[in-house]
């Protein structure tokens, strides 16, 4: 086999190993809203029940990072060279004390058994990542109790500039504003095992704002959350899912080890680590379309759901009118 063929074979294997579905939610709130980012607690309960009853295990974003690094080490041993990794020099991790960095939980304990795990990556066979953008208070009051009931976990991407405030950054499509999580609620969730990560400061379009504002969104939000949690923050979610190669490189430079967009795709390549695709769940989704988003209704239905996600996400660009 030629060197080219070996490379292609390795790439296909790594893409397959990284194909962990990542769901993106926003609000879990039954109140009236013209937008479709908010779903009812009953609908969310049905979705989580389906995952639990069908053998899915929700893993944290930090555990996904662990799998990425583990796979990179495996390929280095097999091929004699290292694939791109999310690993960053420790000097790039904000101003935390070294002992705080050493205690970070993104690596699974070396004593944890790999029995029944996929590809030796410490991942359950039906792993899924559940994420929430914006950090609304209803995650604390509505979503987390449901997750706990089904033994699920999630990662919340918090807007550091709106902690404890109303969502004045959003186009007003409802009669009342939504509240964001308070600092105490964030600390409580983190203490119970919920992942806390950054969604920036003020929900800006990072591809359109100045380089200075991008640095504020990426760096300042990270530092605020790390100071609040006394723990490193390694993941970022791009507001509106809006990113490009320049923004992705700046996210890496800021010390993040993975960053998420909203451009759904079933196959994950190495160059996607800082543009990691997710598929969003909306008010209009039924249990059938939810299954399709997981790839359980065939590739054509999955592609249709991906297209629907891209179209719906474009409506979020109405917020540009407020800039």
N, C-alpha and C positions, 0 to 999 in steps of 0.2 A: 504494500500500500504506500502511495506517495505521501510526502509530508503534508501536502495540501489536503489529501483525503483524511489523514489522521486528524488534522486540525478541524475539518468539518465534522468528523465523527464526534470529537470531544465537545465541540460547540453544541451539537444537537443534544448530547447527553446532559450538558450543564443547563441548557435551556429547559429541558424536561424537568430536571431536578428543582428548578427554581419556580416551577409553575404552581405556586400557592395562590389560590384565589384571595383577593383583597377587596373587601366590601367597603364602601364609603357611605356613611350616613351623615345627616346634619341634625335635624330636630326630631324628637319623639314627643309629639304634642298633638292632641286631638282638636285644638282650637282652629277656628276658621282662618284660612290664609289663601290668598290668590295664587301664591307660588306652590310648587309641588315638592320642595325639599323636605317638608314636614310630613311624617307619617304618624299614624295613630299608635298608641301603646298596644292596642289589640292586634294590629297588623304586625308590629315588631315582635310581639309574643308568639304569633303563629310562625314567623320566620325562624326565631330562635328554637322553638319547639321542634320544627322540622330538622334543623341542624343537629340538635341533641338526639332525636329519635333515629337519625340516619348515620350516626357514628362519627360526626364531624367533631374535631377538637379545635377550639379557638386558641391560637397562640398569639403572643405579644409581638409587636414589631421588633423589640429587642431580641427575641428568639429567632425571628427571621434573619436579623443581622448575623446572629451566631451561625445560622445555616449557610449564609453567603460566605463567611470567612472559612468555615469548615470545608466547604466545597472548593474554595480557592486553594486551601492547603492540600487537599486530595489531588487536585489537578497538578499542582506543583510537584508532588511526589511521583505522579504517574508520567508526566510529560517532561520533567526536568526544568520547567520554567513556570513562572507564576502568572495566572490570569489576573486581570484587574480585580482588586479587592476594595471593600469599603474601609479597610483598616487605615487609620490616620495616625500620624505621630502624636504622642501624648501632649506635646507642647501646644497643639492646636486646640486643646479642650479647655476653653475659657479660663477662669481663674480659680478653679476648684483646688482644694488641697489634694495632694497625691493620694492620701489614704481614702478620700472620697471616690476618686477614680478607680482605685483598686477594688473597691467594694461594689462597683457597678454590676448589675445582674444580667448584662446582655449575653454573657457566656453561661451555658448550662454547666453545672458542676461536673467535673471530670469523673466523679463517681456514679453519675446517673447511667443507668443501664440503657443500651441501645436496642434491647430486645423489642422486636416489633416496630422499630423505627425505620424510616425510609432512607436508604442509601447511607446509613451511618451518620446522618446529619442531626440526630436527636430530634427528629420531627415525627409526630404521629402520621400514619398512612393517609388520613383525610384531614390534613391541617387546613385551617382557614384563618385569615386575619380580618378582624372587625375593627374598623376605624370610624371615628366621628370628627368631622371638621367643625371649627368655630368655637367649640367649648361652651355650649349653651347649658344653662342651669337645669334644663329638663333631662339632661343626661344623668344628673345626680338624683333627681326626684322620680323619673320614669324609666329610663333605659337601664340604669345599673341594677335596680331591683330585679328586673326581668332577666338580665344576664346572670345575676347571682343565682336565681331560681333554677336556671338550666346549666349551671356550672361553666359558664362562658366568661371570657375576659375580653377586653377591648383596649384600644389606645385612643386617647382624646387629643386632638391637635388644637391647642389653646391659642387664642389671640391675646398675647401678653399685654397689649395696650388697652384691652377692654375687660380685664379681670374685674368682676363685680359691677360691671356697667351694662347699659342697654345697647342693643345692636344698632346704633345710629349710623353705622357704616353701610347698612343694607338699604336697598330700595324699599320703601314702606308699602308692603302689600297686605297688611293686616291692620286691624283697628288698634292693636296694642304692640308695643315693642317687646322683644324677647330679652331676658336677662342672661348674662354670661355667668359662668361659675365664679364664685368668690375664691379668694386665696385659701380660706379655711376649707372649703369644699374640695378644692384641688388637692390639698395636703391629705385630707381624709381619704379621697379616692386612691391616691398614690399609696397610702399606707395599707389599703386593702388589696393592692396588686393591680390596679388599673394603670396602664401606661399613660404617661403624660409627655407630650411632645409639642413642638412649636408649629404654629400656623402663621407666624409673623407677628407684627405689632398692630397694624391698622388695616389689614386686609387690602393691601394695595396690589395692583397688577404689576408684578415684578418685571415683566418684559417691557413695560411702558414708563416706569418711574426712573428717576435719576440713579446713577450709580451710588450716590451718597444715601439715598433713601433705601435702596436695595440692601446696603450694608446695615442700616438701622433695622430693617425687617428681619434680616438673617442673624446678625450678631447680637443686637440688643435684646431681642425676644428670647434668644437662647440664654443669655446671661440672667435675665429676670427670672426665668423659670428655674434655672439651676440654683440661684440664690434662694428661691422659694422652697425648693425641694431638698436642697443640700445634696444634690445628685446630678450626674451628667445627663444632658439631653442630647441624644444622638440622631433623632429623626425629625424631618420637616415635611410639611404638606403645603404645596404651593396654593395660595389663594386663587380661587376660580379654576384651579388646575392649570394655570397659565404659566408656562415655562418654555425655555429654549436651552440650547447648549451653553450659552454664556451664563445664564442664571444657574444652571445645574453645576457648572464648574465653581461658581461663587458659593453655592451651598456646600460643596465639598471643602472649599477653603475655609469656610466658617466653622468647620469642625463636625458637621453632620456626617453620618455614615450611611444614610439612605435618605432619599427624598421621593415624595409621591406626587404624581399628577392625577389627572382624571381622564386619561386616554386609554380606555380598556383594551386589553390585548391578552390572549390566553398564553402566548409563548413569551417568556421573559429572557432577554439576552443580557450579557454582561454589561453592555453599554447602557442598559436601562436602570442600573442601580440608583442613579440620581435622577431618574425620570420614570420611576417605577409605576406602572399603570394600575389603576383601581377601577372597579365598576360600581357605580352609584345606585342606590335604592331610593325610589321615589314614591310619592303618594299614589301614583297611578299603577304601581306594580301589584300584580296578583301573586298568589303563591306559585302559579304556573310560570309567570315571567321571572319570578325569583329563582326558580329551579333552572330556567334557561340561562340566567346570569351565572350560575354555577357550572354551566356546561352539561347539564343533565338532560337537555332536550335536543341534543345534536348540534353540530357545528353551525348549521345554517341559522337556527334559532339564536345561538350565541352571537353570531355576527350581527343579526338583526338587533339584539339588545345593545350591542356595542355601538351600532349606528344611532339608535335611539338615545343613548347616553350622550353622544357627541352633540346631537341636535339640541337636546334639552339644556346641556351645559352652556350652549351659546346664548341662551336667554339670560344667564347670569351676567353677561357682558353689558346688560342695561346699566349696571353699576358704574360703567365708564362715564355715564352722563352726570354723575355726582362728583367727578374729579375736576 
